[in-house]
Amino acid sequence: MLIPCPYCGPRDVGEFTYQGDANRVRPALDAPRAEWETFVYERVNTAGPHREHWQHSGGCRAHLTVVRDTLTHHVLSAEFVRPGPVAKAGS
């Protein structure tokens, strides 16, 4: 699977580290226990396009939001989580 890093261009998935579901919202620190249990343990198993966080750990180290089709593993889009300049690895 190739992930199109906006900074480095298309790269093999082996250069990236999966960082989790980009659709989930973390509860407030003082949220009820049941809300935290739902956040930690319950997952939606999406079939089709799904937003995920990835880090280009073997390249520019940018954090990306990737939309990937979970049925075909085709990457539909990739963009920086936060806009702005990215330093090259080793800089």
C-alpha positions in Angstrom: 0.0 0.0 0.0 1.3 3.5 -0.9 0.5 6.5 1.2 0.9 9.8 -0.7 2.8 12.0 1.9 2.0 15.6 1.0 5.7 16.5 1.6 7.7 13.5 0.4 5.3 12.0 -2.3 4.0 8.4 -2.5 5.8 6.1 0.0 5.4 2.5 1.0 3.3 1.9 4.1 6.4 0.5 5.8 7.7 4.0 6.3 4.6 5.0 8.3 3.3 4.2 11.8 -0.5 3.8 12.4 -1.7 6.2 15.1 -5.4 5.4 15.3 -8.9 6.3 14.2 -9.2 10.0 13.2 -13.0 10.0 13.8 -13.0 9.5 17.6 -13.3 12.4 20.0 -11.5 12.1 23.3 -13.8 12.8 26.3 -13.0 15.7 28.8 -10.9 14.7 31.7 -13.8 15.0 34.1 -16.2 13.0 31.9 -18.2 10.2 33.5 -16.5 6.8 33.7 -19.0 5.3 31.2 -18.0 7.8 28.6 -14.3 6.9 29.1 -15.1 3.2 28.9 -16.9 3.7 25.6 -13.9 5.7 24.3 -11.3 3.2 25.3 -13.1 -0.1 24.5 -15.7 0.4 21.8 -14.8 0.6 18.2 -16.7 0.9 15.0 -15.5 -1.5 12.3 -16.1 0.7 9.2 -16.4 -1.0 5.8 -15.4 1.5 3.2 -13.7 5.0 3.4 -12.3 5.6 6.9 -10.3 8.5 8.4 -7.1 7.4 10.2 -4.0 9.1 11.7 -0.6 8.0 10.5 2.9 9.4 11.1 5.6 9.3 8.4 8.1 7.9 10.9 10.5 6.7 8.3 10.5 10.0 6.4 9.6 13.6 7.2 8.0 12.6 10.5 4.8 14.5 9.7 1.5 13.5 11.2 -1.1 12.8 8.5 -4.9 12.3 8.3 -5.4 9.5 5.7 -8.7 8.5 4.2 -8.4 4.8 3.3 -10.9 2.3 1.9 -10.9 -0.5 4.4 -12.2 -3.0 1.8 -9.6 -2.4 -0.8 -6.8 -0.6 1.2 -6.8 2.1 -1.5 -5.8 5.5 -0.1 -8.2 8.2 -1.2 -6.4 11.2 0.4 -3.7 12.2 2.8 -3.1 15.6 4.3 -1.2 17.1 7.2 -3.0 17.0 10.6 -1.8 20.5 11.2 -0.9 22.8 8.3 2.5 24.4 8.4 6.2 23.7 7.5 7.6 20.2 8.1 11.3 19.7 8.9 13.1 17.0 7.0 14.3 14.0 9.0 17.7 14.6 10.5 17.2 18.4 10.5 
